[in-house]
Amino acid sequence: MKARLITVGRFKSGAEGALFAQYNARLRPPLDLTELPEATGSPAEARRREASAILGALPAQALLVALDLGATAPSSEALAALTTRWEEAARPICFAIGGAEGLDASVTQRADHRLSLGPLTWPHLLVRALLAEQLFRAQCIRANHPYHRGWRP
C-alpha cells in the first residue's frame, strides 16, 4: 500500500521522529510524509487554516483517512482488513493528522474513513509513530508474519 501521511507540524530532532522513521522504514512501501506548518489565530481559525492546507495537499481522488479521537478504534486485525479494502479502492490513500487544535469539520466530513488510535490523547508527533507501527503490524497480519501475536491478550 503506497500511502501518504499529511500532518500538521514539523518534526524536530528527538525520539518521536526516530521512532516514526524506524517504523516507516519497515513499511513496504514507506509512507510519504507531507508536513504542513501549524496555523496561528484562534482555535477555530487555526483549524480552518490547517484544514485548507490539508485538503489542498490531497491528490485528486484520494481516499482520506482522518485520525480523529472521536472515531472508532479498530483492533489490529480489523485495521488490517480495512487496509485491504482501502487498497482495493485503487485510489491514492492519505492519512491526515491535525494540529494541536484537532481537525476541522471540513476534513472529517471529506474523510472516507475516520480512525482513532484509542481513547487516550497522544502528542501529535507520537501519533505519527503509532500510526506507522500499526500500519506495519497490519502488513504483517496480512502476510501471516509472526510480528503480530494475536493469540496474546
Secondary structure by P-SEA (a helix, b strand, c coil): cbbbbbbcccccccaaaaaaaaaaaacccccbbbbbccccccaaaaaaaaaaaaaaacccccbbbbbccccccccaaaaaaaaaaaaacccbbbbbbbccccccaaaaaaccbbbbcccccccaaaaaaaaaaaaaaaaaaaacccccccccc
